[in-house]
Amino acid sequence: MKRIFTFLMVLSVGGLVLTSAVSAAEENYDIDPDSLPQKGVPQGEIKGPFPWKSEIFPGTEREYWIYVPAQYDKDKPACVMVVQDGLGRAKGWKMPTVFDNLIHKGEMPVTIGIFITPGVVPAPHEGAQARFNRSFEYDSLGDRYANFLLEEILPEVAKSYNLSEDPNDRAISGASSGAICAFNVAWERPDQFRRVFSTIGTFVGLRGANEFPVLVRKVEPKPIRVFLQDGSNDLDLYGGSWWVANQDMLASLTWAGYDVNHAWGQGGHNGKQGAAILPDAMRWLWRDYPEPIRVGTGGGKRRTDILIPGEDWQLVSKGHKFTEGPAVNDKGEVFFTDVPNSQIYKIGLDGMVSLFAEETGNANGLMFGKDGKLYACVSGKKQIVAYSPDSKSEVIAENVSCNDLVIGDNGIYVTDPENKRVLHIGWDKKVSVVDDKGLEFPNGVVLSPDQSLLYVADTRRQYVNSYQVKPDGTLRYKQPFHHLHIAPTQTDTGADGMTVDDQGRLYVATRMGVQVCDQPGRVHLILSKPQGSWLSNVVFGGKDLNTLYVTCGGSIYKRKMNAKGLSVGNLLKPPKPRL
């Protein structure tokens, strides 16, 4: 790694990085011997170009090339390196030669390279301009490009070559916009790619990549290994400073505990330093192979320190049509609904799942009251129903369009997305509207631990509304309080069910995952979804109330947390938050 640290000499004085006056034209880097053809080293073969018309990026045409190492054995799955910007980028880095040498020396595994260009939509006639897809494909966040690779390119190449499907065997790289594209693919699909080489990465505000330094800190760490390169004379444009953005990425990845390395230089927006360090970067990315890349456990101390190392989502039950409404009783047993099948299930403390009630009328949201009854929003019949422990039901309110509910000392709060309002049902069974202003799709609803505040999620907005609860059950001082993150390519958060813990933190099921907010309404942590389906709700359960349960698509999952929920009906004043 000596050469990498040579490039870290960026005129550091007293811990400060001074601006270099060296121009990009004056850049000069030593050539690594492994970037040059070596005597006795068998050379791989480059095949292509192969044309490709994409369906995921409709109308686009592009080309790709395949590097096949001399050591490739069709009977053994080969590792994969995807390179953005095609053969030109790969040759600019001298990647085929580097791969020849490192594979020959056993410093990286047998790896097939796939060098692919960005798409272009050809002009419809001579008087028109083509549409160039590079920025759209590379600079955009979300899983579209990852899906393009996984559903189109890799299966096509796999028709001719034995490619490993192990994410530990897959790497991806790029320069500039191609670099943020590479990182984004691994970020979105760490189950498919886990090694990233990024040079002069465009982690700036072109199409949202400037959000990555924040998301890296907030989203629970992923099993990704990253090498970053940039120079102090890189671009400084309308979208931001590339040099500052890459330093922000390094700081965030380091703080979040990722396996990350870097090479900083004085260069500009070009491939010179990237080419010079490629051999060392590849050695570092593939070091200790085939040991799997795992989630890092180091990094900075989180204010919301609720993750337990090694704990991940565990499947509790599957095979349902759509799960919702998890609720916990005073024993810690969790109940949930299968809405389309009109069923309610119970998860015992022993983990066994049993049918509690059927023909529920499409019961949705659930919650237990202090009386030991399970209250349900029966959306198919527009009723609020209470179930006794022996599954007998009692109608509490009728003609109530409802989705979710929460039980408090002064009655029941119900969300009514159909009519864009929040209802209150007193213990005298009187139904009243407590808010019908400015709500687009009121969904999840929960009370703060001391029941002084009511939180209402709006699925089609970015905020969770907070109200102060008056003694008579009416609400006041409404504010769009909890600021949530919106997933890439989406226009809303998809906020659904919610729960709170004994510290007053709010857990919100969203498109991005479970967003965990502190009392002042700021997202500190985002728990990844256990699968790609709709994440509908969340609750703490188990004997010690320290297991988080989520309903996701047709399944329910659990996860042990360093946090604790509230027992049924327990009023608790949470500690004063850090402001």
C-alpha positions in Angstrom: 0.0 0.0 0.0 3.1 2.3 -0.1 2.1 3.9 -3.4 -1.4 4.8 -2.1 0.0 6.7 0.9 2.5 8.5 -1.4 -0.5 10.1 -3.1 -1.8 11.3 0.3 0.8 14.0 0.4 -1.5 16.9 -0.3 0.6 19.6 1.5 -0.9 18.8 4.9 0.3 21.3 7.5 -0.9 21.2 11.1 -3.8 18.9 10.0 -5.0 21.4 7.3 -5.0 20.6 3.6 -3.6 23.5 1.7 -4.8 24.4 -1.8 -2.4 23.1 -4.4 -1.3 25.4 -7.3 -0.4 22.3 -9.4 -2.5 22.3 -12.5 -4.0 19.1 -14.0 -1.7 19.4 -16.9 1.4 19.2 -14.6 0.2 16.0 -12.9 2.8 13.2 -13.1 2.5 9.9 -11.3 4.8 6.9 -11.1 3.8 4.0 -13.2 3.1 0.8 -11.2 5.0 -2.1 -12.8 1.7 -4.0 -12.8 0.2 -1.5 -15.1 2.7 -2.6 -17.8 2.8 -5.9 -19.7 5.1 -8.3 -17.9 7.1 -11.1 -19.5 5.7 -14.5 -18.9 2.3 -13.2 -17.8 -0.6 -14.7 -20.0 -2.8 -12.0 -21.5 -6.5 -12.1 -21.3 -8.8 -11.5 -24.3 -11.1 -8.6 -24.9 -14.2 -9.5 -26.8 -16.7 -7.1 -28.4 -18.1 -4.6 -28.9 -21.5 -6.2 -28.4 -24.5 -4.0 -29.1 -27.3 -3.8 -26.6 -30.8 -2.3 -26.7 -32.3 -1.9 -23.2 -35.8 -2.3 -22.0 -35.2 -0.8 -18.6 -33.8 2.3 -20.4 -36.3 2.2 -23.3 -35.0 3.4 -26.7 -31.3 3.4 -25.7 -28.5 1.7 -27.6 -25.1 1.0 -26.2 -22.1 -1.3 -26.5 -20.2 -3.5 -24.0 -16.9 -5.4 -24.1 -15.9 -8.5 -22.1 -12.4 -9.1 -20.7 -11.8 -12.8 -20.2 -8.6 -13.7 -18.3 -6.3 -16.4 -19.5 -7.0 -18.3 -16.3 -10.7 -18.5 -16.9 -12.2 -22.0 -16.4 -15.7 -22.4 -17.6 -16.3 -25.0 -14.9 -15.5 -22.5 -12.1 -17.6 -19.4 -11.4 -15.6 -16.3 -12.1 -15.6 -13.0 -10.2 -17.0 -10.0 -12.0 -15.9 -6.4 -12.4 -18.4 -4.0 -14.1 -16.9 -0.8 -15.4 -18.9 2.2 -16.5 -18.0 4.2 -19.6 -16.9 1.1 -21.6 -13.6 -0.1 -22.9 -12.3 3.5 -23.2 -12.4 3.9 -19.4 -11.0 0.4 -18.8 -8.1 1.0 -21.2 -7.5 4.5 -19.7 -6.9 2.8 -16.4 -4.9 0.0 -18.1 -7.3 -2.3 -16.4 -6.9 -5.4 -18.7 -3.1 -5.3 -18.2 -3.4 -4.8 -14.4 -5.9 -7.7 -14.2 -3.5 -9.9 -16.2 -0.7 -9.2 -13.8 -2.6 -9.4 -10.5 -4.5 -12.5 -11.4 -1.3 -14.2 -12.5 0.3 -13.2 -9.2 -2.7 -14.4 -7.2 -3.3 -10.9 -5.8 -6.9 -10.9 -7.1 -9.2 -13.7 -8.2 -10.0 -14.8 -11.7 -12.2 -11.9 -12.8 -14.2 -11.3 -15.9 -14.5 -7.6 -16.8 -17.7 -6.1 -18.3 -17.0 -2.7 -19.8 -20.2 -1.0 -20.7 -21.1 2.4 -22.2 -24.0 4.6 -21.2 -27.1 4.5 -23.4 -28.0 6.9 -26.2 -31.4 7.3 -27.7 -30.6 7.8 -31.4 -32.0 10.9 -33.1 -35.2 10.2 -35.1 -33.9 12.0 -38.2 -30.8 14.0 -39.4 -32.2 17.3 -38.2 -32.6 16.2 -34.6 -30.2 15.5 -31.7 -29.8 12.2 -30.0 -30.7 11.9 -26.3 -27.7 11.1 -24.2 -28.5 9.0 -21.2 -25.2 9.2 -19.3 -26.2 11.6 -16.5 -29.7 10.1 -16.2 -28.3 6.6 -15.8 -25.2 7.4 -13.8 -26.0 10.4 -11.6 -29.5 9.3 -10.6 -30.2 7.6 -7.2 -32.4 4.5 -7.0 -32.2 1.0 -8.2 -32.9 1.5 -11.9 -29.3 1.0 -13.1 -28.7 -1.8 -10.7 -31.7 -3.6 -12.2 -30.4 -2.9 -15.7 -27.2 -4.8 -14.8 -28.9 -7.6 -12.9 -31.8 -8.2 -15.3 -30.2 -7.4 -18.7 -26.4 -7.3 -18.9 -25.3 -10.0 -16.4 -27.8 -12.6 -17.6 -26.7 -11.9 -21.2 -23.0 -12.3 -20.4 -23.8 -15.4 -18.3 -25.1 -17.1 -21.4 -21.5 -17.4 -22.5 -19.5 -17.3 -19.3 -19.8 -18.8 -15.9 -20.3 -15.8 -13.7 -20.4 -16.0 -9.9 -23.7 -14.9 -8.3 -22.0 -14.4 -4.9 -22.1 -10.6 -4.0 -18.6 -11.1 -2.5 -17.3 -11.9 -5.9 -18.8 -8.9 -7.7 -17.1 -5.5 -8.0 -18.1 -2.3 -9.8 -16.1 0.8 -10.7 -16.3 4.1 -12.5 -14.9 7.6 -12.8 -16.8 10.8 -12.3 -20.5 10.1 -12.9 -19.6 6.5 -13.5 -18.2 6.4 -10.0 -21.3 7.6 -8.2 -23.2 5.1 -10.4 -20.9 2.3 -9.2 -21.4 3.3 -5.5 -25.1 3.6 -6.0 -25.4 0.1 -7.5 -23.6 -1.4 -4.4 -25.6 0.8 -2.1 -28.9 -0.2 -3.5 -28.0 -3.9 -4.0 -25.3 -5.0 -1.5 -26.9 -8.4 -1.9 -25.3 -8.4 -5.4 -22.2 -6.1 -5.4 -19.9 -5.4 -2.4 -16.6 -3.9 -3.8 -16.5 -0.4 -5.2 -13.7 1.6 -6.9 -14.6 5.3 -7.3 -12.4 7.9 -8.9 -13.2 11.6 -9.1 -16.7 10.6 -8.0 -19.6 13.0 -8.8 -21.0 13.0 -5.3 -22.5 16.4 -5.9 -25.9 17.9 -6.6 -26.6 16.9 -10.2 -29.3 14.3 -9.5 -29.3 13.9 -5.8 -25.9 12.2 -5.1 -25.1 15.1 -2.7 -27.4 13.3 -0.3 -25.1 10.3 0.0 -22.9 11.6 2.8 -26.0 12.1 4.9 -27.6 8.8 4.0 -24.4 6.9 4.7 -24.5 8.2 8.2 -28.2 7.6 8.8 -28.9 4.3 7.0 -27.7 1.3 8.9 -24.4 0.2 7.6 -24.2 -2.2 4.6 -21.6 -4.8 3.7 -19.7 -2.7 1.2 -16.0 -2.1 0.7 -15.1 1.2 -1.0 -12.0 2.8 -2.4 -12.2 6.5 -3.2 -9.8 8.7 -5.2 -9.9 12.4 -5.9 -7.7 15.5 -6.3 -7.7 19.0 -4.8 -8.0 20.5 -8.2 -11.1 18.6 -9.2 -14.2 20.4 -10.5 -16.0 23.2 -8.5 -19.2 23.9 -10.4 -22.9 24.6 -10.0 -23.5 21.2 -8.5 -20.8 21.5 -5.8 -17.2 20.9 -5.2 -16.1 17.4 -6.2 -13.1 17.6 -3.9 -15.2 18.6 -0.9 -17.9 16.0 -1.8 -15.4 13.2 -1.9 -13.9 14.2 1.4 -17.5 14.3 2.8 -18.0 10.7 1.5 -14.8 9.5 3.2 -15.8 11.2 6.5 -19.3 9.6 6.4 -18.1 6.2 5.4 -15.5 6.2 8.1 -17.9 7.5 10.7 -20.4 4.8 9.8 -17.9 2.0 10.2 -17.4 1.1 6.5 -14.3 -0.7 5.2 -13.0 2.3 3.2 -9.7 3.5 1.8 -8.7 6.5 -0.2 -6.0 8.2 -2.3 -6.0 12.0 -2.4 -3.9 13.9 -4.8 -3.6 17.4 -6.4 -5.0 16.5 -9.7 -8.0 17.7 -11.7 -11.0 15.9 -13.2 -9.2 13.3 -15.2 -8.1 9.7 -15.0 -4.4 10.1 -14.4 -4.2 9.3 -10.7 -6.9 6.7 -10.9 -4.9 4.9 -13.5 -1.7 5.2 -11.4 -3.3 3.7 -8.3 -5.4 1.0 -9.9 -3.1 -1.9 -9.1 -2.9 -1.0 -5.4 -6.6 -0.2 -5.2 -7.4 -3.6 -6.7 -5.1 -5.3 -4.2 -6.8 -3.6 -1.4 -10.4 -4.3 -2.7 -9.6 -8.0 -3.1 -7.4 -8.4 0.0 -8.3 -11.4 2.2 -10.5 -12.8 -0.6 -12.5 -15.1 -0.4 -13.3 -13.9 3.1 -16.7 -12.3 2.8 -17.2 -8.6 3.2 -19.3 -8.0 6.3 -21.0 -5.0 7.9 -18.4 -2.9 9.8 -18.8 -2.6 13.6 -16.5 0.4 14.1 -17.1 4.0 13.4 -18.5 6.9 15.4 -20.8 6.8 18.3 -24.5 7.3 17.4 -26.8 9.4 19.5 -29.5 6.9 18.6 -27.4 3.9 19.5 -30.0 1.1 19.1 -28.3 -1.3 16.7 -26.9 -4.5 18.1 -23.9 -5.9 16.2 -24.8 -9.1 14.4 -28.5 -8.7 14.9 -30.5 -8.6 11.6 -34.1 -9.2 10.5 -35.4 -12.7 11.1 -38.5 -14.1 9.4 -41.3 -14.9 11.8 -44.2 -15.8 9.4 -44.7 -15.7 5.6 -47.3 -16.8 3.0 -49.9 -14.2 3.9 -51.4 -11.8 1.3 -50.7 -8.5 3.1 -49.7 -8.1 6.7 -50.5 -5.1 8.8 -51.4 -3.8 12.2 -48.9 -5.4 14.6 -50.0 -4.9 18.2 -48.5 -6.1 21.5 -50.4 -7.3 24.6 -49.3 -7.0 28.2 -47.4 -10.3 28.0 -45.4 -9.2 25.0 -47.2 -11.4 22.5 -47.6 -9.7 19.1 -50.8 -9.9 17.0 -51.0 -8.9 13.3 -53.6 -8.9 10.5 -53.7 -10.4 7.1 -56.0 -7.8 5.6 -57.2 -9.4 2.4 -57.7 -12.7 4.0 -59.6 -11.2 7.0 -57.5 -12.9 9.5 -55.7 -12.0 12.8 -52.7 -14.0 14.0 -50.9 -14.2 17.3 -47.1 -14.7 17.8 -46.5 -16.4 21.1 -43.5 -15.7 23.3 -42.2 -19.0 22.0 -42.3 -17.7 18.4 -45.2 -19.9 17.4 -47.7 -18.3 15.1 -51.4 -19.2 15.5 -54.7 -18.0 14.1 -56.5 -15.8 16.5 -59.6 -14.6 14.5 -60.9 -15.0 11.0 -63.7 -13.4 8.9 -62.7 -10.1 10.4 -64.1 -7.9 7.7 -60.6 -6.9 6.5 -59.4 -5.8 9.9 -56.4 -3.5 9.5 -54.9 -1.5 12.3 -54.8 -3.1 15.8 -53.9 -2.0 19.3 -54.5 -3.3 22.8 -56.3 -1.3 25.5 -55.7 -1.4 29.2 -58.8 -3.5 29.5 -56.9 -6.4 27.8 -59.1 -6.2 24.6 -57.7 -6.0 21.1 -59.1 -3.1 19.2 -59.3 -3.3 15.4 -60.1 -1.1 12.5 -62.5 -3.2 10.5 -62.2 -1.3 7.2 -64.4 -3.7 5.3 -67.4 -3.0 7.5 -66.4 0.5 8.6 -66.4 -0.5 12.3 -64.2 -0.3 15.3 -64.3 -3.7 17.0 -62.9 -4.9 20.3 -61.8 -8.6 20.6 -61.7 -10.3 24.0 -58.9 -12.8 24.7 -61.1 -15.7 23.6 -61.6 -14.0 20.1 -65.2 -12.8 20.7 -65.8 -9.4 19.1 -67.8 -6.4 20.2 -68.7 -3.4 18.0 -67.4 -0.2 19.5 -68.3 2.2 16.7 -70.1 1.9 13.3 -70.1 3.9 10.1 -66.4 4.8 10.7 -64.1 4.7 7.7 -60.9 3.7 9.3 -57.3 2.5 8.7 -55.3 2.7 11.9 -55.9 3.5 15.5 -54.3 4.2 18.8 -55.8 3.8 22.3 -55.3 6.5 24.9 -56.7 7.3 28.4 -59.2 9.7 26.8 -60.4 7.4 24.0 -59.4 6.1 20.6 -57.9 8.1 17.7 -58.5 6.8 14.2 -57.1 7.7 10.8 -59.5 8.0 7.9 -57.5 8.3 4.7 -60.6 8.0 2.5 -62.0 11.2 3.9 -58.6 12.8 4.7 -59.3 13.2 8.4 -58.5 12.1 12.0 -61.3 10.9 14.3 -61.7 10.7 18.0 -64.0 8.1 19.7 -64.7 8.7 23.3 -65.3 6.0 25.8 -69.0 7.1 25.6 -68.6 5.9 21.9 -69.2 9.4 20.6 -67.3 10.0 17.3 -65.9 13.4 16.4 -63.6 14.8 13.8 -60.5 16.3 15.3 -58.6 17.2 12.2 -59.6 17.4 8.5 -57.4 20.2 7.3 -54.4 19.8 5.0 -54.2 16.0 5.2 -53.5 14.1 2.0 -53.5 10.5 3.3 -53.5 10.2 7.1 -52.3 6.7 7.9 -50.3 5.6 10.9 -51.2 7.1 14.3 -49.6 6.8 17.7 -49.4 8.7 21.0 -46.2 9.9 22.7 -45.2 7.9 25.8 -46.8 10.4 28.1 -49.9 10.7 25.8 -49.5 14.5 25.6 -48.8 14.4 21.9 -50.5 12.6 19.0 -48.5 11.7 15.9 -50.2 11.2 12.5 -48.2 9.9 9.5 -49.3 11.3 6.1 -48.3 8.7 3.5 -48.2 11.2 0.6 -46.2 13.9 2.4 -42.8 14.3 3.9 -43.7 15.0 7.4 -45.4 13.3 10.4 -47.9 15.7 12.0 -47.7 16.4 15.7 -50.6 17.6 17.8 -50.9 18.4 21.5 -53.7 16.4 23.1 -56.3 18.3 25.2 -58.0 16.6 28.1 -61.3 16.3 26.2 -59.6 14.5 23.3 -59.5 17.4 20.9 -56.2 18.5 19.4 -54.2 21.7 19.1 -50.9 23.2 18.0 -50.6 21.0 14.9 -47.2 21.1 13.2 -45.6 19.1 10.3 -43.0 18.0 12.8 -41.0 14.9 12.0 -39.0 15.4 8.8 -38.7 12.1 6.9 -36.4 11.1 4.0 -38.0 10.4 0.6 -36.6 7.4 -1.3 -35.0 8.1 -4.7 -37.4 8.1 -7.6 -40.4 8.6 -5.2 -42.5 11.7 -4.6 -43.5 10.9 -1.0 -42.3 9.0 2.0 -44.9 6.2 2.0 -45.1 6.7 5.7 -47.4 4.1 7.3 -47.6 2.6 10.7 -45.6 3.9 13.7 -44.5 3.1 17.2 -42.6 4.8 20.0 -40.0 3.6 22.6 -39.4 4.5 26.2 -37.0 7.3 25.2 -39.7 9.1 23.2 -38.2 8.1 19.8 -40.6 7.6 16.9 -40.3 4.7 14.5 -42.0 5.2 11.2 -42.5 2.5 8.5 -41.6 4.1 5.1 -40.6 3.3 1.6 -36.9 3.6 2.6 -37.2 1.5 5.8 -37.9 2.2 9.4 -37.0 5.8 10.0 -36.1 6.5 13.6 -36.7 10.0 14.8 -35.7 11.7 18.0 -38.2 13.7 20.1 -37.4 17.0 18.2 -38.4 15.3 15.0 -35.1 14.5 13.3 -34.2 11.2 11.6 -31.2 9.7 13.3 -31.2 6.2 11.8 -32.9 4.3 9.0 -33.3 0.6 9.3 -33.3 -1.2 6.0 -36.4 -3.1 5.0 -36.1 -6.9 5.4 -37.4 -7.3 1.8 -38.4 -5.1 -1.1 -42.2 -5.2 -0.4 -44.3 -2.5 1.2 -43.3 -1.9 4.8 -46.6 -1.3 6.5 -46.1 -1.2 10.2 -43.9 -1.6 13.3 -44.2 -2.4 17.0 -42.0 -3.5 19.9 -42.9 -6.9 21.4 -41.5 -9.9 23.2 -41.2 -10.6 26.9 -38.8 -7.6 27.4 -40.3 -5.4 24.7 -36.9 -5.1 23.1 -37.7 -6.9 19.8 -38.9 -4.8 16.9 -41.5 -6.4 14.7 -42.4 -5.2 11.2 -45.0 -6.2 8.7 -43.7 -6.2 5.2 -45.6 -7.5 2.2 -47.0 -10.9 3.0 -44.5 -11.5 5.8 -43.6 -10.4 9.3 -40.1 -10.1 10.7 -38.4 -9.4 14.0 -35.2 -7.9 15.2 -33.6 -7.5 18.6 -32.8 -3.9 19.4 -31.0 -1.9 22.0 -34.3 -0.1 22.7 -37.5 -0.9 24.6 -41.1 -0.3 23.8 -44.0 0.6 26.1 -46.2 -1.8 28.0 -49.9 -1.6 27.3 -51.4 1.5 28.8 -48.2 2.6 30.6 -47.8 6.4 30.7 -44.2 7.5 30.8 -42.6 10.9 30.7 -39.6 10.4 28.3 -36.3 12.1 29.2 -35.6 15.6 27.9 -34.0 15.3 24.4 -30.7 16.7 23.3 -31.5 19.8 21.2 
